[in-house]
C-alpha cells in the first residue's frame, strides 16, 4: 500500500482505542486485491484483527479458537522425572514446581525437555 502512503487513522466507527500507536491497511471484505484505494481501509491493529475474524465461517472460527485456546504453554505442562537408567521418580504439574522441589534450574530442565541436553541435575525429564 505504498502507493497510498502510510495508514494514519482508524476508519472503524466503533474503535475502542482512542489513541493507537500504529495503523494498518486492510483489504475490504469481498474486494479483489488490486491497486485501488477504494478496496482498502485504514485500521488500528486491534480493529484489523476483529475485522478479519468477523468474516471467517463457523468452521474456520472453530479451528482458529481450537488452535488459540487449545495450546498449553510449555511451562504449565506436566513433566515426569526419571533417573538416567530410566527409573521413574516423580510427576510434577509444571517445570516451575519441578525446579522448586528438585533445586534444578528451570532453564536446565527446559534444555533437557527440548533435548538440548541429555540430562539435567543427574536426571532425565520428559513431558507427560
C-alpha positions in Angstrom: 0.0 0.0 0.0 3.0 2.2 -0.5 1.1 3.9 -3.3 -1.4 5.5 -0.9 1.1 6.4 1.8 1.2 5.3 5.4 -2.0 4.5 7.2 -2.6 7.2 9.7 -6.0 6.7 11.3 -8.6 4.1 12.2 -11.6 4.2 9.9 -13.6 1.9 12.2 -16.5 3.9 13.6 -16.7 1.8 16.9 -12.9 1.7 17.5 -12.3 1.1 21.2 -8.8 2.6 21.3 -8.8 6.4 21.2 -5.1 6.8 20.5 -3.5 3.7 18.9 0.2 4.0 18.1 0.1 2.4 14.7 -2.2 1.7 11.8 -2.5 -0.8 9.0 -4.1 -1.1 5.6 -6.9 -3.8 5.5 -8.5 -5.2 2.3 -12.2 -4.7 2.4 -14.2 -8.0 2.5 -15.3 -9.1 -0.9 -12.9 -6.8 -2.8 -10.1 -8.0 -5.0 -6.5 -7.4 -4.1 -5.7 -4.8 -6.8 -4.1 -1.4 -6.6 -7.3 0.6 -6.0 -7.6 2.8 -2.9 -11.3 2.0 -2.7 -10.6 -1.6 -1.9 -8.7 -0.8 1.3 -9.5 0.8 4.7 -7.1 2.1 7.4 -7.5 0.3 10.7 -5.6 0.1 14.0 -4.2 -3.4 14.6 -7.0 -4.4 17.1 -9.8 -3.4 14.7 -7.9 -5.1 11.8 -7.8 -8.4 13.7 -11.5 -8.2 14.6 -12.4 -7.3 11.1 -10.5 -10.3 9.6 -12.0 -12.6 12.3 -15.6 -11.4 11.6 -15.6 -12.8 8.0 -14.5 -16.3 9.0 -17.0 -19.1 8.6 -18.2 -21.0 11.7 -15.8 -23.9 10.9 -12.9 -21.5 10.4 -13.7 -19.8 13.7 -13.9 -23.1 15.5 -10.5 -24.2 14.1 -8.9 -20.8 15.0 -10.3 -20.9 18.5 -9.2 -24.5 19.0 -5.7 -23.6 18.0 -5.6 -20.5 20.2 -7.3 -21.9 23.3 -6.1 -25.5 23.0 -2.5 -24.6 23.2 -0.9 -25.3 26.6 2.3 -23.3 27.3 5.3 -25.4 28.0 5.8 -24.1 31.5 2.5 -25.5 32.8 2.6 -28.9 31.1 3.1 -31.9 33.4 6.6 -33.4 33.4 8.0 -36.7 34.6 11.3 -37.2 36.3 13.5 -40.3 35.7 16.9 -41.5 36.7 19.5 -41.8 33.9 18.8 -45.5 33.9 15.1 -44.8 33.2 13.6 -45.5 36.6 10.5 -43.3 37.3 11.0 -40.9 40.2 8.2 -38.3 40.3 5.5 -36.5 38.4 5.3 -32.6 38.5 2.5 -30.4 37.3 4.9 -27.8 35.9 8.5 -27.0 35.2 8.4 -24.3 37.8 7.3 -26.7 40.5 9.8 -29.4 39.5 12.5 -26.7 39.7 11.5 -25.6 43.1 11.2 -29.1 44.5 14.4 -30.6 43.0 16.5 -27.4 43.2 17.4 -27.8 39.5 17.3 -24.6 37.4 14.3 -24.2 35.2 16.5 -23.5 32.2 18.3 -26.8 32.8 15.1 -28.7 32.9 13.8 -27.0 29.8 17.0 -27.7 28.0 16.6 -31.4 28.9 12.9 -31.4 27.7 13.8 -29.8 24.4 16.7 -32.4 24.0 19.4 -29.8 24.1 21.0 -31.7 26.9 20.8 -35.4 27.7 20.1 -34.9 31.4 19.6 -32.2 34.0 20.9 -32.4 37.5 21.6 -36.1 37.0 18.0 -36.8 36.0 16.1 -37.1 32.8 12.8 -35.1 32.4 10.1 -35.8 29.8 6.7 -34.3 29.1 3.8 -36.4 30.4 
